[in-house]
């Protein structure tokens, strides 16, 4: 084999490796591997910009209380999404990372968190209160667990489908574009027939320069796109 042929093969191999690395970087469950932009809003402690940059010194015993404290009735939807995403990474994924040092104890934390969120749903129903955000939180966490490959043992007999819980929360909120964005992500993997409809509603309700617009482009757009071009792209796909 000539030197020229070897050089050509080397270039091809490098290009293939680069493409593989880029594909890997973009792959993964969308609810977990793509952080939500929340600006300077408060969420669970985080160490960096990577999707699994947990703080190694974070006390997992605090996770449930910290998460519940952040998920107040007036907490914006995008902040809820990022907080629940981080909570899932801590409770389900972090225990698999040897350098973090978590043990199987995190399974108990994951169960406790889902149990507490379901308690909020039942309490809201008992008191005849608006259960939209309680439904959203419990459903979104369940969807995150499923994409993380974690099966919760928490009994949710009448609300077992995470997508249905989040969608019911959206109905109570009068079609919140932020919740439609959450539903678009949930229905993306695996792809559901309703995915495009949720994405269109989220885009239609988003305002230029808003955090929702930034997240829509980040999750569903292409490099260099803005909300207007994403809106045109989705409209074109619909037609």
Secondary structure, 3 states (H helix, E strand, C coil): CCHHHHHHHHHHHHHHHHHHHHHHHHCCCHHHHCCCCCCCCCCCCCCCCCCCCCCCCCCHHHHHHHHHHHCCCCCCHHHHHHHHHHHHHHHHHHHHCCCCCCCCHHHHHHHHHHHHHHHHHHHHHHCCCCCHHHHHHHHHHHHHHHHCCCCCCCCCCCCCCHHHHHHHHHHHCCCCHHHHHHHHHHCCCCCCCCHHHHHHHHHHHCCCCCHHHHHHHHHHCCCCCCHHHHHHHHHHHHC
